[in-house]
Amino acid sequence: MKVPSAGLAALTQAQLNAWSDQAQTHTQGGQLPDYIPLLALANSTWFAVQIEGIDGQIHCAGDVTLAFGLMSVVKPFVLLFLLEQLGKHAVFSRVGMEPSDEPFNSLTQLQSDAGLPRNPMINSGAIALASLLPGQNAHSRCESLCQWLNQRSNSHLFLDEAMLDSVRSVPNERNRAIATLLLESGYLDSAETALDTYNHVCCLSGTVADLALLGMLLVHSKGGISPEHRRTVNAIMTTCGLYQASSRFAVQVGLPTKSGVSGAIVSVVPSQGAIACYSPALDQTGNSKAGLFLLQQLAQALDLSVFG
């Protein structure tokens, strides 16, 4: 369904409805994560999308009232917050910016890299950066991040206490081992506080409208964000945001994108707008099946790839 003119501004509601209907068929065969009990109870057919344009246009489809945990989708915004608060030197002294060909929670990758996390989009990098958030404990650190994001983007994120309880109910030994190695390698001050903070920020929740507003922070100068920091986050999302699938997605779609195990996904179309999608059925890499399908349709039909 090629459109006569390119860009998000050319999108019609009818086109989004048609692609959304197609995307929902891709939830079949998807998996729900079983290591977070509350996520395992999600309905695999749930679907919602909202697209914000810099011209003020908003297109949405599906059940946009659904609220969900951001999970790993929060990672680019933790990075953005810390770049704005502390600067690049402080941030990248704790984490690298290289892609990883190992799973998002790989301990082997961290061991082979002498304890330095490859990038901020995988668990080791996000746990390391959680230790830099301002505050005396995990709750206050999460609250600082949440308030800053809501103020800058006009979103209405909130901490889902039930999701946090669910995350805490099943000990994540892999993340604990990662935090221990980070501590031993000098990249954490406290493994317990960093892990607890990481769990808190991953349980920040909202709707696709909230997620699209967050994405807009990476589109243009909204919220007074530094252009350099925005470019840095977008570049790392492009190379690392979808884990092992990042390179293939960059070729096929070509948009800075971050996924989360809840089925949330956000894509940035620089200078044009942001795309937020929620569909909890995941592929084998841990990315939303319907979300990735929809993004591919949008990018190809509207010529959205940043690579021209």
Phi, psi and omega in degrees: 000073181286142180258154184291333179233152188268164174100161180301329181297341180274352182293137173249158179297324180297319178295315180297320178299316182295314180292326178294320176299317178295318183299322182294335176290340181278359174287341180295133181085354177284160183246149172260141180294133183259358183267358170235104189308318183292325177292328180291344180269358181295155175276119186294347180267356178302142180204137175204145177216142171222136181238123179253130175253153180292344177276003179094353178290140176231128174238138179215160178206158182082195182270090185284358177276349181296131174255146185209157175286138180292326185050231186290349176296340179287341189301317177298331184276334168296314178300313180300314180303313183289325175299318180291324184276322190243337182093165187294322184297313181296320182290310187274009165275347180252344185207148178272191179222028181261142175296157176239139176262011177258162178303161186299338182246030185288126171276327180301317179299317181294320178296318181291339180260020176058034174087358177268119180300141181298316184200167184282355185269348177260167188300318182298318179293319181290324177294319178298318181287332177301330181288345180267350180295140182286140179143160184277336182211179185300318183295314182292326177294316178297319180296322178298315178296313183300313180297318181297314180295315179297319180292319183286326188253350186066023176276176181230054177293152177212156177278120178276099184296324179295321178293320178297318177299321180294317178299318182287340186288340180238108182303130179262091185293330179294312179296325178294320178294322177298313181296321178298316179293321177299319178296313181296332182270359176088016182257001175226149172267327179214118180294319183295314181294319180296316180295316180296320177296316178302315179297319179299308186293330177292339180265007168297136190227162178182192178255178177296332176296316178297317182293322177296321178295322174299315180302327181295338175298336182260007183263315182208197191279019179302136177079008179071024182288137177298130177303323179296317180293322177298315179297320180298312181296316180298320180295317181290325174298320181296319185271339189227352192292337181244027176058229183293341181274000188299315183295314180298319180294323178299322178288314186283327187240310175076038178231140172301123189216143175226136179247165175220157186291347175286345186102003176282149178206138179229137177235144179251129173250095188309134179067006180235314182165192183225148180239124177239133182224149175224122174202112194284350179285122188254154171273186186292338179275347180099018179253149180298122181296310181294321180298314180294321178299313181298316180299321179295319179296314181298312185296318182287319183287326185257005181054055186269347186306136178290350182266007173076000000 
